[in-house]
Amino acid sequence: MSFHIALSLRVTHEYWGDETPPLRILPSDMRAFTRAGLLAKPAPARLDVVAETALLTEPTQIACDVYTTSPDTYALTQGLRADTLPIYDLGSATEMHLADAVPLENVPRLPGDPLLRLLITLDETGTRNLRLHLQTVSALWAYHFTGDAAPEGLQITDPTGAASFDDLGTAPIAEGHSARILRSDAPIKLRYRSDARFTLEARQDPPFDPITLIPVLPAAGVNLRPTDDPAAAAPLQSDIFVSLW
């Protein structure tokens, strides 16, 4: 018997960057997979398929499912919805960016279903190398500052100049307290390990420079929600609460 690697599939996720994302890839129908003389060798965010060369005599289409061990993946990934299971036919592609891909069909998502399903054609000889790239969503970062030391003259600066923030004034929060809200005026990508280094400052009257209150603010998390303002620059918002005492 002779065998060869018929498929080498790798999945990356922009949110997790260089770290291995919490994804696993498995054949959709293991019995059909075995009957075709195929052996799955899964690993985190990757799948190798070994074929018995004598049995793989013509191009063969297989279906593979991408699962996640993190429930946040649905909300963090462009092109995914919690209520539908998208099915993609990769055709002859060697790479696919999920945010730009159009599914062959969407079916209602049931409990236990994968994130997505891939239809992949294996050649009878050689190895098919595939890369699937998942892109993270962007959201408005809304900082909620509470406490007696939250003056009106707050500002957030970005040393790179890429992001800027609007002062939305104060808004009520729990137990009769209020928070001053500074929100990015454009959506910012979410990252597992964000490289954003935003600084909180208190403005002073000229000619005095602003006072640095917090050199590096915490980054946005995965607590996404729809924005309250229909005119906002993005439909999603991540709230970050910071106490100033």
N, C-alpha and C positions, 0 to 999 in steps of 0.2 A: 504494500500500500504506500502511496505517496500523498503528501498533504502540502498545502500551501496557504499562506495568509491571503484570504480573499478580500478582507475589509479591515481597514484601520481607521476607526472613527474617533475623533477627539472633539470635546465640547469645551468651550471657554465661556466665561460670563464676565462682562465688563464690571459688574459690581464688586466681584471678588478679585479682580485684577490678576496678578501673577499667582495668587493662591488657588488651590484646587477647589472648584465650586462644589457644593453639596448635591451632586447629580450622579445618577447611575443610569446605565443604558442596558436594556435587556431585550431579547427577541419578543415580539408580540405573541407569537404562537410557537412555543418551544417544541411541541410535537412535530409540527410541519418543518421546523428548523432541523430537527434530528433526522427526519425522513429524507431530507435533501442532502444528508451527509455533511452537515455543518456543525461546528462546535463553537459555542460562544465562550469568550474569555473576557469577562467584564472586570473593570477596575474603576475606581472613582473617576467620573467624567470621561471615561473612554471605553471603547469596546473593540476587541479584535475578534475576527471571525476566521476560524480555520476550516478549510474545505478539503474534503477527500477528492483529490483531483479526478479520479475515475468517475465519480458521480456528478461532478459539476461539468456537464458536457455542453451547456448552452447558457446564455445569459439568464440569470435567475433573480427574480425580485423578492426581496425579503422586507418585512416590516419590523422596525425597532422602536421601542418606547423609551422616552426619556423621563425618568422619575426624579423627584427631589426629596431630600430629607429635611428641608427647611420650608415651613409653610409660608414664609415671607417671599419666596421666589415668585409666586404668582404676581404679587403687587409690584415687585421690583423689576419685572422683565417686560420690555416693550413687546407688543404683539401677543401677549397672553391675557386670557380672561378666565376668571374662576368658574364660569358657567358653561364654557365650551371647550371641547378637545379638538385642536387643529391638527389636520393631517396634511403633511407636505410630501410631494413627490420630488425627489432631488434630481431626477433626470440624469444628465451627464455631468452635473456640477461637481466641482472639487471643493467648493466652499459655499456656505450659505450664511447670510446675515439675517437673523430671524426678523428684525425690525423692517427689513425691505422685502421679505418674502410674502408671497400670496399663497395661502393654503389651498390645496386641492378641494378640500371640504372642511366644514366644521360640524361636529356632531355634539349633541348634549353631553356634558361632562357628568359622569356618575361617580359615586364614592369609590376611591381606590384607583381611579383612572390616572394615567401619567400626565405630565405637563403637555406633551405633544407626541405625535407619532410620525416616524420617518419611513417613507417608502424608498428603498435603495436597490438598485439593480447591480448584481455582482457579475463580473465577467468570468468566462470559463477558465481564463488563464490570467495570471498576474494579480497584483494587489490594487485594490481601489482605496486611495487615500482621501478621506473626507474630513473637513473641518466645519463645525457648526459654531457660530458665534452668536451669543445672546447679549443684547444691549440693555443697559439699565435705564430706568425712567429718570426724568428730571422733575424737579419740584421747586416751588418757592420755599426758601428757608425763612421761617418766621420765628424770630427770637422774642420771647416774652420775658421782660425784666420785671421782677417784683422786689419789694423791700423798700425801706426808708431811704436807701442810697441810690434810688433810681431817679435821677433828676431829669428835667425836660431836655437838657442839652446833650443827650446821648447820641453817639454816632458810631457806626461800624465801618472800619476801613479794611481794605484788602491790599496787602503790600504789592500784589501783582497787578492791581488795577483792573482785574477782569470782572469783579463783582462790585455792585453798589447796592445800597439799602435805602428804602424809604421809611420815614418815621410815620407810622399810622396812628400815632396818639395812644391814648389809654383805652383799655377795654376791661370790663368786669370779669373776674374769674371766681373761683370757689370761695364760699364763706365771706362774701362781702368785700373781698380784696380786689385790687385791680392790678393790671400789668401794662407796662409800656411796650408797644410792639414795634419792632423794626424788621421789615421784611424785604428780601431781595427783590429788585425790580425786574428780574429775569430768572427763569428757572435754572437751577444748578444740578448737575449730575450727582446722584447718590453713590457713595463708595463705602465698602466695608472698612477700608483704611483710607480715610479722606486725606488729601494733601492740602485742603483748604486751611488757611491760617488767618482767620479773621480776628481783628483786634477791636475791643470795645473801648471807646474813649468818651470823655466828658469835655465838651467844648468850653473854652474860656474866652472872655472878651479880649480883643486885640490889645496889645501885641503878643499876648501870651499863647503858647502852644497848648493844644489839647492835653488833658491828663489821661494817661493810660490806666484804665480800670482793670481790664482783663487782657493780658497779652495775646492769649490764644483762646478763642471761644470754642466750646464743644461743637462738633459737627452734627449735622442733621442725622436722624435715625430713620427707621423704617415705619414710623407711626404716621403713615400717609392718610390724608383725608381730602375731600374736595374743598376747594377754596370757597369762602362765603361770598366773594365778590365776583359776579359774572364778567366784570371788565378786567379781572386780573390777568397777568401775563401768562399764566399757566393754569390748568385745571386742578393740579395737585399741590398740596402744601404739607410741609413737615414742620411741626411745632417743637421748638426747643425752649425749655423753661430754665431761666437763670435767676438765682436769688442774689440781690445786692443788699448787704446789711452794713 
